[in-house]
Amino acid sequence: MRHRMAGSKLGRNPAHRRATLRNLVTNVIQHESIHTTIARARAARPLVERMITLGKRDTLHARRQAASFLMSPDATKKLFADIAPRFASRNGGYTRVIHAGWRIGDGAQLAILELVGYKLKKKEPKKKEKAEAEEPQEAEAVGAKK
């Protein structure tokens, strides 16, 4: 029987598992979207939801609880300043898990764990100022060799 055996061990001892989950939750709050395995995403999801609920309370006790779990002060600030107000009118369901295929090395199922409402930011193309600046220098170097 599997009574009271909820949750995945993730192939780690308890201290390592807690550290892994704390890192995952901190990264979700900082970056709002992470790529990980399905098992890790499913294990981290309730913890992320709990942190956002703490952020919505916005009391000193809630701040201290969040700060004791999250790995960086920047993540705590972002949770209370940006993320919690965004979900103020929402009762739960702050995250989503999207299946993202299989990892090439070992075939593990991958997932994207992201906050609801996350929009992918497009990268701006790099400017070609460096290439234009290098051309006159090359011409000078060729002229010096002659």
ABEGO torsion letter per residue (X at the ends): XABGABEBAGGBBAAAAAAAAAAAAAAAAAAGBBBBBAAAAAAAAAAAAAAAAAAAAGBAAAAAAAAAABABAAAAAAAAAAAAAAAAABBEGABBBBBAEBBAAAGBBBBBBBBBGBBBBBBBBBBAAAAAAAAAAAAAAAAAAX
